[in-house]
């Protein structure tokens, strides 16, 4: 158990500016990600995101499909 505590110990005085900057960035991004997950998976927001459920599958414009097959691809 003592070696585990030694393994996870940190020498705070030996940290450089780059170490501190990296740690702050990781903490900020972690907090933002937790906040985003909380917002997205909150049950009251379900109706808001439900309208975007199949926007990738839904294709109103067939021009893009014609343009992609017009460059020597098989139709």
Order of alpha helices (4+ residues) and beta strands (2+ residues): alpha-alpha-alpha-alpha
